Amino acid sequence: KNKNIFSAIGIHPSEINEKFDKEKYKELAKSKKVVAIGEIGLDNKFKDERQKQVFVEQLNLAEELNLPVIIHCRMAYADVLEILKDKKLRGVIHCFTGNWEEAQKYLELGFYLGINGIIFKFDINKTIKNCPLDKILTETDCPYLTPPMAGAERNEPIFVKHVIQKIAEIKKISFQEVASATTKNAQKLFGI
């Protein structure tokens, strides 16, 4: 047993055909290794109205269990924000690709921004530059979104170092400062 391995539970919007069984997820969440509900959210790539219902049900579970959420949002910014604004939740906006104005709205709700290999595909430099370091999490999103300098097709957790380096360059601070802060942010959010 590795004491540094934790999990999140939830139904991703691409898997919306699976029925959300609240009692099953409550049972899973009893494990001390479960530290969040996620990756959950809305994805307009998948045109299914059930997404909102399942998303809200999972947010309600997170509130009930006092667990943070890992939010997936693709082409659904306004809808996700509308749903989150009336909730008392903490969490991270996974794989953030929005602009600074969108980022500010999530930050106002107390959310962190998750930055991963997408930083090499989308220009989110202004957002990273302006976002307080204590509101950024680094992510791998394995096996996808491999940083181009990794020299591999499949993403691995070790490659998060490239994301950290890019954030450090944008913010004009050291690699170690970013690594230390984002580690502390994850520990705080997930209670690990």
N, C-alpha and C positions, 0 to 999 in steps of 0.2 A: 504494500500500500504506500503510495506516494502522498505524503501530507500536503504537497503543493499542487495537487490536481483537483480542480473543482469543476462544476458543471452548471449549465443553465438548462431549463426545461421549457418547452413551448412548441407551438405549431407555427412554422414559417408560413407566410402568405402563399407560397408556391405549393404548399401541401394542404390546402384548405379543404380538400375532400375528406380529410380525416376529421371525425367529429370530436369536438372538444369535450372531454369527460373530466369535469372539474374534480370529482372525487378521486379519480386516478392520479391527476396531477397533484392534488393535495397530499396524497399518499407518497408520491415520489419526492415531494418537497420536504418531507420529514427528515430526509438524509441531510446531515451536516455538510455534505459535499455540494448540495444544491444551493447556489448563492444568488440566483437570479431567475427571472422568468424571461425567456427569450430564446432565440431571436424571433420576435413577433412584430406585426405591423401591417402595413398596407403596401401593395405593389401593383401599380396600374398596368404593368406588363401583363398581369394575369387578371383578366376582366371577370371578376366574380364578386357579386354583391355580398356574399357570405363573409368575405374578408373582414368587413367592419364589425359584424356581429361577433365573430370569433376573437378579433382583436380586443374588443371591449370586454368580453368575458375573461380574457386572459389578464387584462389590466385590472379588472375587479379582483381576480385571484391574487395578483401581486399586492394590491392594496390590503386585502384581507390577511395575507401572510407577511406583510411588511417586507417584501423583497423588492430589490431594484429591478428595472426592466431594461432589456436590450432591444432597441427599436430599429426595425427595418423599414425604410421609407424610400420607395422608388417612384418618382413621378406622382407623388401623393402628398406633397408638403402641406398644402392647405387643409386637407382632410385630417392628417395626423395631428397637426397643431390644434385644430378645432376639438378633436377628441381629448387631447392631453391637457388642454387649458383648464378643464373642470376637474381634473384628477389631482390628487395629492400623492404624486409619485416622484421617485428619483430614478435616474438611469443614464443610459448613454444612447446617443443617436449613432447607431452603427454605420460605418462606411460613409461618413458625412461628405456630401458632394455639393451642398447648396452654397449660396452666396453669403456674404457677411450679414446682410439684413435678416436672412432666414436664421442664421446661426444665433444672432442676438435674441431672437424670440425663444429659441430652445434654451439658451443660457438663462434668460429671465425666468424660465420655469424651473431652473435648477439642474438642468441636464448637462452632461458632459458631451463633448464631440469625439467620436471615434475616428481616428485617422489611421489608414492602412495604405497598401500599395496603390490605392486609387489616386493618391497624391502625385503619382507619376503619369496619370492619364488625364486628370482634370486639373485645371488651374484654380486651386483653392488657396493660393498663397496669401491673399489679402485676409481671408478668414483666419488662417493659421497665425499670421503676423499679429492680428488684432485680438485673437482669443487669449484670455489669460491662461498661462501655463497650468494653473491648478484646475482647469476645466477641460484638459485634453487627455484622452486615453489613446494609447497606440494599440493596434490590432494587427493580426496576421491575415485573417479571412482565408485560411487554408482550405482547399488547395488552390484557390484562385488569387488573382491580383498580385502576382509575383512581381517584386521590384525588378526593373529591367537589368540592373547591374548584378543581380543574384546569379546570373548565368545558369538558370534552371527553368524548366517549364512549370513544375509543381511547386507551389509556395510551401514553405516550412517556417515554423516559429522563429528560427534563428535569423531569418531575413528581416525581421522587424527592426533590426539594427539599421537597415537602410532608411526606413521610415523615420526613425529617431534622428539619424544624421541629417535628413532633409529638413525636418522641423527645426533642428538646431541651426542650420544654415539660414533658414527663413527668419527665425527669431534673433539671429546673431548672438547666440549663446552656445555653451559647450554641449557636446554630446552627453556628457555625464549629468549635466543639469537637467536635460530633457529626460534622460533615462530614469534618474532619481525621482523627479517630479511625477512622471506618468506612472511609475510603480506605486508611489504613495497614493496617487489618485485612485488607482485600481483597488488598492488595499482598503482605502476609505469607503469607496462606493460599494464594494462587495463584502466588506467586513471580514477580510482574510488577512 
